[in-house]
Amino acid sequence: MQSDFAAARQLLERAQDELCGSDETSQKIRESLDLLIEAIATAEYRRPPAEIVPFPRKARL
């Protein structure tokens, strides 16, 4: 089963929006959520490693 990174990112962004208080706890939680959102976005847009195809070399004369 594949993770739904887009849905997880949206939920965390909504949670971050709800923490609109100016208190220190809300600010720290928003900063922590920002790190999680960034990690999820990185995973969401990561490409699979490319396959390297070796080409045969000509013999040098």
N, C-alpha and C positions, 0 to 999 in steps of 0.2 A: 504494500500500500504506500503510495506516494504522499508526502506531506503537502498540505495546501498552504504554502508560504504566503501567498497573497491574502488569504482570509485571515491568517494569524497576524500579519502586519496590519491589516485594517482594524482588527480588534484592539491591538495595542495602541494604535493611533487614536482610536475612540476613547480608550481608557486615559490616554495622556491628555486628551481634550477635556475630560471630565475633572481632571485635577487642576483646576484653575485658581486655586487658592494661592496666596502669597506667603504662606507659612513655609518654614524651612523643610518640613517633612514632605509637603507637596512638591516642592522644588527638587528635592533629592530623588523622589520617586519619578518625576518627569525626566530627569537626567538619566536615571537607570533605564527607564522605558525607551529613551532615545537610543541608548546603546543596543538594546534588544532589537529595536526596529531596524537599526543599521545592519546588525548581524543577519536578520531575516532577509532584508533586501539583498544583501550580498549572496546569501544562499539561493534566493529566488532567481537571480539573474546570472548565476554561475553557469558557465558552459562546460559540457563534458570535455575531457582532454581530447585533443586532436590526435588522429591516427597518423603516424609518420610512415610514409611509404618509401622504402629504399629503392633507388634507381640503380640499375646495373652500370658499372663503370666500364669504359672501354680500356682495353689493355694499352699501356703506353709502349710505344716503339722505341 
